[in-house]
Amino acid sequence: MGLLNENIRSKKLYKEGSEGQEATKDSNGEIVISKEKAAELDSLNDISELFNDDGLYQANKFLLKQVEDLRTDVEELHTFIKDAFGKDSTSAAGNSHLSNVDAISFDGKAGQLIITINKTEFRFNPAK
């Protein structure tokens, strides 16, 4: 069984800085670009120019392939999550096999695992 990586590498590709500033890397390792460039990037919605201009296409084709691979991965993850848990998080929580577990704790003095299910406490002695 695979485990989700706790480090999701959540740095943005860029973040907005002040007007007219040159692109720099800040102390968090994030690229800060000018307010104007950030606004321009945020408003982009048509990538067709990259495909129609052969010079741009040749210079960016490897990046375009990587973006398409990422898009496909996100689409597959979206389908998996929707199929497994439904469209909203309340459905996901309801599918859990632990949904009726109120608490899990350990009594160090007694050396027992305590699982509370529907307000009923169950104590377990671990095998040694």
C-alpha positions in Angstrom: 0.0 0.0 0.0 1.3 3.4 -0.9 1.5 6.3 1.5 0.8 10.0 0.7 3.9 12.1 0.9 3.6 14.7 3.7 5.8 17.1 1.8 3.6 18.2 -1.1 6.3 20.6 -2.5 3.7 23.3 -2.4 5.8 26.2 -3.6 4.1 28.2 -6.3 5.9 28.7 -9.6 5.8 32.5 -8.9 4.2 35.0 -6.6 3.3 38.6 -7.1 5.7 41.3 -6.0 5.7 45.0 -6.3 5.2 47.1 -9.5 8.2 47.0 -11.9 10.3 44.7 -9.8 12.7 42.3 -11.4 12.2 38.6 -10.8 14.0 37.4 -7.7 14.1 34.4 -5.4 12.9 35.3 -1.8 14.1 33.8 1.4 11.5 31.0 1.1 12.9 30.0 -2.3 9.9 31.3 -4.1 10.2 33.4 -7.3 8.7 36.9 -6.9 7.7 38.6 -10.1 6.4 42.1 -10.9 2.8 42.9 -10.2 2.3 43.5 -13.9 3.7 40.1 -15.0 1.6 38.3 -12.3 -1.5 40.1 -13.5 -0.7 39.2 -17.2 -0.1 35.5 -16.3 -3.3 35.4 -14.2 -5.4 36.7 -17.1 -4.0 34.2 -19.7 -6.6 31.7 -21.0 -5.5 30.8 -24.6 -2.5 28.7 -25.3 -3.1 28.4 -29.0 -0.4 31.0 -29.9 2.3 28.5 -28.6 1.1 26.0 -31.1 0.5 28.4 -34.0 3.9 30.1 -33.9 6.5 27.6 -34.9 9.4 29.4 -33.1 7.5 29.5 -29.8 6.4 25.9 -30.3 9.9 24.6 -31.0 11.2 26.5 -27.9 8.5 25.3 -25.6 7.5 21.8 -26.9 9.2 19.9 -24.1 7.4 22.2 -21.5 4.1 21.7 -23.3 4.6 17.9 -23.1 5.3 18.1 -19.4 2.2 20.3 -18.8 0.1 17.8 -20.7 1.5 14.9 -18.7 0.7 16.8 -15.5 -2.8 17.6 -16.7 -3.4 13.9 -17.4 -2.1 12.9 -14.0 -4.4 15.5 -12.3 -7.4 14.2 -14.4 -6.7 10.6 -13.3 -6.4 11.6 -9.7 -9.6 13.6 -9.9 -11.4 10.6 -11.4 -10.0 8.2 -8.7 -11.0 10.5 -5.9 -14.5 11.1 -7.3 -15.0 7.4 -7.8 -13.7 6.5 -4.4 -15.3 9.2 -2.3 -17.9 11.1 -4.3 -18.0 14.7 -5.1 -17.9 16.3 -1.7 -15.8 15.7 1.5 -18.8 14.7 3.6 -19.3 11.7 1.4 -15.6 10.8 1.8 -15.9 11.0 5.6 -19.0 8.7 5.5 -17.1 6.0 3.6 -14.5 5.5 6.3 -14.4 2.2 8.1 -13.5 4.2 11.2 -16.5 6.5 11.1 -18.0 5.1 14.3 -14.7 5.3 16.3 -14.9 8.1 18.8 -11.3 7.9 20.1 -8.2 5.8 20.2 -5.8 6.2 23.1 -3.3 4.3 25.2 -3.4 3.8 29.0 0.3 3.8 29.9 -0.3 2.7 33.5 -2.5 -0.3 32.6 -0.5 -0.9 29.4 -3.8 -1.1 27.4 -4.9 0.2 24.0 -8.3 1.9 24.4 -10.7 2.2 21.5 -14.0 4.1 22.1 -16.7 3.1 19.7 -20.1 4.8 19.9 -19.3 5.9 23.5 -18.4 2.3 24.5 -14.8 1.8 25.7 -12.9 -1.3 24.6 -9.6 -2.1 26.2 -6.9 -4.3 24.6 -3.8 -5.8 26.1 -1.1 -5.9 23.4 0.6 -9.3 22.9 4.3 -9.3 23.8 
